[in-house]
Amino acid sequence: MSESTRQSVLFGDAFEKPVAVLFDGGSQSSDAGLVLLGAIDRRLRLTDALCEPLTDGRQRGKVEHSLHDLLRQRVYAIAAGYADGNDAHGLRHDPVLKMLCDRDAIDGAALASQPTLSRFENALSARDVVRAGRRFESERIERLARRHPKAARVLIDLDATEDPTHGQQTFSFFNGFYDSHCFLPLVGFLSVEGEREQEVFFARLRPGVGASGRGLIPLLRRTVAQVRKALPRAQIRVRMDGGFPSALLLGVLDELRVEYVLGLPSSAVLRCRSKRWAMNESCGTSAD
């Protein structure tokens, strides 16, 4: 092997034509798809909106990474499948991530390390998190109104979903319905009747046990108020499954003057009466 081919491996005897494998590609990334995500973020200004209500209590002279850079780095890494904060040790030099955080892909300064990201996540107060969440809700509702200014009916879909856990995470409990240790986030979607696309406008991590409706009524009150302000002519319909209905919730929905479609939890009486009405069979009880 000559001096000019020190960076390559030759396979002169394996193939009829010369084949060389080079190792001088320089800085490379396997996460080029994040370029599209970054473009979408810049277009919609999602991370900008989330950062606006946050307070930065750090000493200015010692700040190397802005809150926006820290949030973008964490969001983009999670989107690429790197949910573990320890992944930042290697990803802080990734050329695509650096480029998306407005740094030169090759010569730009490295992104935040795992300890810096952990301090960022733990420094935010509960009030900061609530403000960021409320800002996200408002931005999503405003976007829906811009895209569908003449919407006749807005659909609000709310559901709890299983987030399985492994280990000893705080507030991870065994949930009998899902038969797993989990968190039970509440997730909300907005859509316009007749359109298939839905907008995620709310997501809140909750303990793995407890009432499915935890935090539901305050969310409904402010969401209905904001939708009516943005789209005053639209009728609002709320849809939820059988884990949510209660006398209190039904009263609130009537008070808000919205349409609603709710599932009902199964019971022997309900099964009997529904069979009677559907099959025109007697269940042995009088109808009220």
C-alpha positions in Angstrom: 0.0 0.0 0.0 1.5 3.3 -1.1 1.7 6.5 0.9 -1.2 8.0 -1.1 -3.6 5.2 0.0 -2.9 5.1 3.7 -6.5 6.2 4.4 -8.0 3.3 2.3 -8.3 -0.5 2.2 -7.8 -2.1 -1.2 -9.4 -5.3 -2.4 -7.3 -6.1 -5.4 -7.7 -9.9 -5.2 -11.4 -10.0 -4.4 -13.0 -8.3 -7.4 -12.2 -8.0 -11.1 -12.2 -4.2 -10.8 -10.3 -2.1 -8.2 -12.4 -1.5 -5.1 -11.3 0.9 -2.4 -13.0 1.8 0.9 -12.0 5.3 2.2 -12.3 6.5 5.7 -11.7 10.2 5.1 -15.3 11.4 5.0 -14.9 13.9 7.8 -17.8 14.9 10.0 -20.9 12.8 9.2 -24.4 12.3 10.7 -27.0 9.6 10.5 -29.7 12.0 11.4 -30.2 14.0 8.2 -33.9 13.7 8.5 -33.8 16.3 11.3 -33.2 19.0 8.7 -36.8 18.7 7.7 -37.9 18.9 11.4 -35.8 22.0 11.9 -37.4 23.6 8.8 -40.9 22.8 10.2 -39.9 24.3 13.5 -38.6 27.5 12.0 -41.8 27.8 9.9 -44.2 27.2 12.8 -42.0 28.7 15.5 -42.9 26.0 18.0 -39.8 26.0 20.1 -39.7 29.8 19.9 -43.2 29.9 21.4 -42.4 27.4 24.1 -39.4 29.4 25.2 -41.1 32.8 25.4 -42.7 32.3 28.8 -39.6 30.7 30.4 -37.5 32.6 32.9 -33.8 32.4 32.7 -32.3 32.7 36.2 -28.7 32.0 35.2 -25.9 34.5 35.5 -25.5 36.1 32.1 -21.7 36.1 32.1 -21.6 32.4 32.6 -24.2 31.4 30.0 -22.9 29.5 27.0 -26.1 27.9 25.7 -29.4 29.9 25.5 -32.6 28.4 26.7 -33.8 28.2 23.1 -30.7 26.2 22.1 -31.1 23.8 25.1 -34.8 23.2 24.3 -34.1 22.7 20.6 -31.3 20.3 21.2 -33.4 18.2 23.6 -36.5 18.2 21.4 -34.6 17.3 18.2 -32.7 14.6 20.0 -35.9 13.0 21.3 -37.5 13.2 17.9 -34.5 11.4 16.4 -34.9 8.6 19.0 -32.3 9.7 21.6 -34.6 10.0 24.6 -31.8 9.3 27.1 -30.0 12.5 28.3 -26.7 10.6 28.3 -26.9 10.5 24.5 -26.0 14.2 24.5 -22.3 13.1 25.3 -21.8 12.1 21.6 -24.6 14.1 20.0 -23.3 17.4 21.1 -20.8 17.2 18.2 -23.3 16.0 15.6 -23.1 18.3 12.6 -26.8 18.2 11.8 -27.8 19.1 15.4 -25.3 21.8 15.5 -26.6 23.3 12.2 -30.1 23.2 13.5 -29.1 25.2 16.6 -27.6 27.9 14.3 -24.0 26.7 14.6 -21.5 25.8 12.0 -21.9 22.1 11.3 -18.1 21.5 11.3 -16.3 24.3 13.1 -19.1 25.5 15.4 -19.0 25.1 19.1 -20.3 21.9 20.6 -23.8 21.7 22.0 -24.7 21.3 25.6 -23.5 18.3 27.6 -25.7 15.9 29.5 -25.2 17.6 32.9 -26.1 21.0 31.3 -29.3 19.6 29.8 -30.2 18.0 33.2 -29.7 21.3 35.0 -31.9 23.0 32.4 -34.7 20.5 32.8 -34.6 20.6 36.6 -34.2 24.4 36.9 -37.6 25.0 35.3 -40.3 25.7 37.9 -43.8 24.3 37.9 -45.0 27.8 36.9 -42.6 27.8 33.9 -43.9 24.5 32.7 -47.6 25.6 33.1 -46.9 28.8 31.2 -45.1 27.0 28.4 -48.0 24.5 28.1 -50.6 27.3 28.0 -48.6 29.1 25.3 -48.6 25.9 23.3 -52.3 25.5 23.7 -53.0 29.1 22.5 -50.6 28.7 19.5 -52.3 25.5 18.4 -55.8 27.0 18.6 -54.7 30.2 16.8 -53.2 28.1 14.0 -56.4 26.1 13.7 -58.4 29.4 13.3 -56.0 30.7 10.7 -56.2 27.5 8.6 -60.0 27.1 9.0 -61.5 30.6 9.6 -65.0 29.5 8.4 -65.1 26.2 10.3 -68.7 25.3 11.2 -67.8 22.8 13.9 -64.6 22.2 16.0 -63.9 18.9 17.5 -62.1 18.5 20.8 -60.9 15.0 21.5 -59.5 14.1 24.9 -58.0 10.8 25.9 -55.7 9.2 28.5 -53.0 6.9 27.1 -50.6 4.4 28.7 -46.9 5.4 28.9 -45.2 2.2 30.2 -42.3 2.6 32.5 -39.3 0.4 33.5 -37.6 1.0 36.8 -38.4 3.3 39.8 -39.6 6.5 38.1 -41.4 8.8 40.5 -45.2 8.5 40.2 -45.0 5.4 38.1 -47.6 3.0 39.4 -49.2 -0.3 38.5 -52.4 0.3 36.5 -54.8 -2.6 36.6 -56.6 -1.6 33.4 -53.4 -1.6 31.3 -51.8 -4.4 33.4 -48.5 -2.5 33.5 -46.4 0.0 35.5 -47.0 3.3 33.7 -47.7 7.0 33.6 -51.1 8.0 32.4 -50.8 11.2 30.3 -53.8 13.2 29.2 -53.6 14.2 25.5 -55.9 16.6 23.6 -56.5 17.0 19.9 -58.3 19.7 17.8 -59.8 19.2 14.4 -62.5 20.6 12.1 -65.4 18.5 11.1 -64.8 17.0 7.7 -61.0 17.2 7.9 -58.9 14.2 8.8 -55.9 16.1 10.2 -55.8 16.7 13.9 -53.8 19.2 15.9 -52.2 18.1 19.2 -52.8 21.0 21.5 -52.3 19.5 25.0 -50.3 16.8 26.7 -49.8 16.4 30.4 -47.9 13.7 32.2 -49.8 12.3 35.1 -49.3 9.5 37.7 -50.1 6.0 36.5 -53.2 5.6 38.8 -56.1 7.8 39.8 -59.0 9.2 38.0 -58.8 9.5 34.3 -60.3 13.0 34.5 -57.6 14.5 36.6 -57.1 18.1 35.3 -59.8 17.6 32.7 -62.4 20.2 33.7 -60.0 23.2 33.9 -58.6 22.2 30.5 -62.1 22.1 29.0 -63.1 25.5 30.4 -60.1 27.4 29.0 -60.1 25.5 25.7 -63.7 26.1 25.0 -63.3 29.8 25.9 -60.3 30.1 23.6 -61.9 28.3 20.7 -65.0 30.5 20.9 -62.8 33.6 20.9 -60.9 32.5 17.9 -63.8 31.0 16.0 -67.0 32.6 17.4 -69.3 31.1 14.8 -68.2 27.5 15.2 -70.1 24.9 17.1 -67.9 22.9 19.6 -68.2 19.2 20.1 -66.3 17.3 22.8 -65.5 13.6 22.4 -64.2 11.3 25.2 -64.2 7.6 25.9 -65.9 5.7 28.8 -63.1 6.4 31.3 -64.1 10.1 31.7 -67.9 10.5 32.3 -69.1 11.6 35.7 -72.0 13.6 37.0 -69.7 16.6 37.5 -68.3 16.4 34.0 -71.8 16.2 32.4 -72.8 19.2 34.4 -69.8 21.2 33.2 -70.4 20.2 29.6 -74.0 21.4 29.8 -72.9 24.6 31.5 -70.4 25.3 28.6 -73.2 24.7 26.1 -71.2 22.4 23.9 -72.2 19.2 22.1 -70.6 16.1 23.5 -70.2 12.4 22.6 -69.1 10.3 25.5 -68.5 6.6 25.9 -70.1 4.9 29.0 -68.4 2.3 31.2 -69.9 -1.1 30.8 -72.2 -2.5 33.5 -74.7 -5.3 33.8 -77.7 -2.9 33.8 -76.4 -1.0 30.8 -75.7 -4.2 28.9 -79.2 -5.5 29.7 -81.0 -2.3 28.7 -79.0 -1.8 25.6 -79.7 -5.4 24.5 -83.4 -4.8 25.2 -83.5 -1.7 23.0 -81.3 -3.1 20.3 -82.9 -6.6 20.1 -86.4 -5.6 21.3 -86.1 -8.3 24.1 -87.3 -8.0 27.6 -84.8 -7.9 30.5 -87.3 -8.5 33.2 -87.2 -4.9 34.5 -89.4 -1.9 33.8 -88.1 0.9 31.7 -87.8 4.2 33.5 
